[in-house]
Amino acid sequence: MFSDPTFWVAVGMVGFLALLGYLGVHKLAIKALDDRADAIRNELDEARRLKEEAQSMLAEYERKQKAAVEEAQSIIEQAKAEAESLAVETEQKLNDSIDRRTKMAENKILQAQLQARKNVQAYAADIAVLATEEILTNDLSKTKANSLIDESIASLKIRLN
């Protein structure tokens, strides 16, 4: 048995393993594996935390985007409403301006008509005065003068109306 090489290989192997056990190599290996497992666990925890944080940030940005879209829609609707209101207001102001100018033009026409009537009346009165002067200067008979005055007054009434 001592001459068998397998026996000596087995003894050497047991001795080597005993030496490793005495020196605590197995504890170092276990500690290294535990440290590696802890590092992997910490990395996985950190990855989960980062994933959750990223999902939280994504949800927050999606809410902000949705709020921004809603605000933009609100601004667009408000702008449309203001534009329509402004168009209605502008149209109303334009109609008011047109009505006001039409009334002013009608008033000017009415004043011009009144002035023309006054001018015609003044002209007719001047003609009547001239006719009366001419009649009186030509020494007409009293009855003839009275009939001419009556005719002039009658024609004035007709002309003034």
C-alpha positions as CSV (number, residue, x, y, z in Angstrom):
1,M,0.0,0.0,0.0
2,F,2.9,2.4,0.7
3,S,4.4,1.5,-2.6
4,D,1.2,2.3,-4.5
5,P,1.4,5.8,-6.1
6,T,-2.4,6.2,-5.9
7,F,-2.1,5.9,-2.1
8,W,0.5,8.7,-2.0
9,V,-1.5,10.9,-4.3
10,A,-4.5,10.4,-2.0
11,V,-2.3,11.2,1.1
12,G,-0.9,14.3,-0.7
13,M,-4.3,15.4,-1.6
14,V,-5.6,14.9,1.9
15,G,-2.6,16.8,3.3
16,F,-3.0,19.6,0.8
17,L,-6.7,19.9,1.7
18,A,-5.8,19.8,5.5
19,L,-3.3,22.5,4.9
20,L,-5.8,24.6,3.0
21,G,-8.3,24.0,5.9
22,Y,-5.7,25.0,8.5
23,L,-4.8,28.2,6.7
24,G,-8.6,29.1,6.3
25,V,-8.6,29.2,2.6
26,H,-12.1,27.8,2.6
27,K,-13.2,30.8,4.7
28,L,-11.6,33.2,2.4
29,A,-13.2,31.5,-0.6
30,I,-16.6,31.6,1.1
31,K,-16.1,35.2,2.2
32,A,-15.1,36.1,-1.4
33,L,-18.2,34.3,-2.8
34,D,-20.4,36.0,-0.1
35,D,-18.9,39.4,-0.9
36,R,-19.5,38.8,-4.6
37,A,-23.1,37.7,-3.9
38,D,-23.6,40.8,-1.8
39,A,-22.2,43.0,-4.5
40,I,-24.4,41.4,-7.1
41,R,-27.4,41.7,-4.7
42,N,-26.5,45.4,-4.1
43,E,-26.2,46.0,-7.9
44,L,-29.6,44.3,-8.4
45,D,-31.2,46.4,-5.7
46,E,-29.6,49.5,-7.2
47,A,-30.9,48.5,-10.6
48,R,-34.4,48.0,-9.2
49,R,-34.3,51.3,-7.4
50,L,-33.1,53.0,-10.6
51,K,-35.8,51.3,-12.6
52,E,-38.5,52.4,-10.1
53,E,-37.1,55.9,-10.1
54,A,-37.1,55.9,-13.9
55,Q,-40.7,54.7,-14.0
56,S,-41.6,57.3,-11.5
57,M,-39.9,60.0,-13.6
58,L,-41.5,58.7,-16.7
59,A,-45.0,58.8,-15.1
60,E,-44.3,62.3,-13.8
61,Y,-43.2,63.5,-17.3
62,E,-46.2,61.8,-18.9
63,R,-48.4,63.7,-16.4
64,K,-46.6,66.9,-17.2
65,Q,-46.9,66.3,-20.9
66,K,-50.6,65.6,-20.6
67,A,-51.0,68.7,-18.5
68,A,-49.1,70.7,-21.1
69,V,-51.2,69.3,-23.9
70,E,-54.4,70.2,-22.0
71,E,-53.1,73.6,-21.3
72,A,-52.2,74.1,-24.9
73,Q,-55.7,73.0,-25.9
74,S,-57.1,75.4,-23.4
75,I,-55.0,78.2,-24.7
76,I,-56.1,77.4,-28.3
77,E,-59.7,77.2,-27.3
78,Q,-59.4,80.5,-25.4
79,A,-57.6,82.1,-28.4
80,K,-60.4,80.9,-30.7
81,A,-63.1,82.3,-28.4
82,E,-61.2,85.6,-28.1
83,A,-60.9,85.7,-31.9
84,E,-64.6,85.1,-32.4
85,S,-65.4,87.6,-29.7
86,L,-63.1,90.2,-31.3
87,A,-64.6,89.5,-34.7
88,V,-68.1,90.0,-33.4
89,E,-67.1,93.1,-31.5
90,T,-65.3,94.5,-34.6
91,E,-68.3,93.7,-36.8
92,Q,-70.6,95.5,-34.2
93,K,-68.3,98.5,-34.1
94,L,-68.3,98.6,-37.9
95,N,-72.0,98.4,-38.1
96,D,-72.3,101.1,-35.4
97,S,-69.9,103.3,-37.3
98,I,-71.8,102.8,-40.5
99,D,-75.1,103.6,-38.8
100,R,-73.6,106.7,-37.2
101,R,-72.2,107.9,-40.5
102,T,-75.5,107.2,-42.3
103,K,-77.4,109.2,-39.6
104,M,-74.8,112.0,-40.0
105,A,-75.3,112.0,-43.8
106,E,-79.1,112.0,-43.4
107,N,-78.8,114.9,-41.0
108,K,-76.6,116.8,-43.5
109,I,-79.1,116.1,-46.2
110,L,-82.0,117.3,-44.1
111,Q,-80.1,120.4,-43.1
112,A,-79.3,121.0,-46.8
113,Q,-82.9,120.6,-47.7
114,L,-83.9,123.1,-44.9
115,Q,-81.3,125.5,-46.1
116,A,-82.5,125.2,-49.7
117,R,-86.0,125.8,-48.6
118,K,-84.9,128.9,-46.6
119,N,-83.0,130.1,-49.7
120,V,-86.0,129.6,-51.9
121,Q,-88.2,131.4,-49.4
122,A,-85.8,134.3,-49.2
123,Y,-85.5,134.4,-53.0
124,A,-89.3,134.3,-53.3
125,A,-89.6,137.1,-50.8
126,D,-87.0,139.1,-52.7
127,I,-88.9,138.6,-55.9
128,A,-92.2,139.6,-54.2
129,V,-90.6,142.7,-52.9
130,L,-89.2,143.6,-56.3
131,A,-92.5,142.9,-57.9
132,T,-94.2,145.1,-55.4
133,E,-91.7,147.9,-55.9
134,E,-92.2,147.7,-59.7
135,I,-95.9,147.7,-59.4
136,L,-95.9,150.6,-57.1
137,T,-93.5,152.6,-59.2
138,N,-95.5,152.0,-62.4
139,D,-98.5,153.7,-60.7
140,L,-101.0,151.1,-61.1
141,S,-104.5,151.4,-60.0
142,K,-105.3,150.5,-56.5
143,T,-107.5,147.5,-57.5
144,K,-105.0,146.2,-60.0
145,A,-102.2,146.5,-57.3
146,N,-104.3,144.6,-54.7
147,S,-105.1,141.8,-57.1
148,L,-101.4,141.5,-58.0
149,I,-100.4,141.4,-54.3
150,D,-103.0,138.7,-53.7
151,E,-101.8,136.7,-56.6
152,S,-98.2,137.0,-55.4
153,I,-99.1,135.8,-51.9
154,A,-101.0,132.9,-53.3
155,S,-98.1,131.9,-55.5
156,L,-95.7,132.2,-52.6
157,K,-97.8,129.8,-50.6
158,I,-97.8,127.3,-53.4
159,R,-94.0,127.7,-54.0
160,L,-93.2,127.3,-50.3
161,N,-95.1,124.1,-49.9
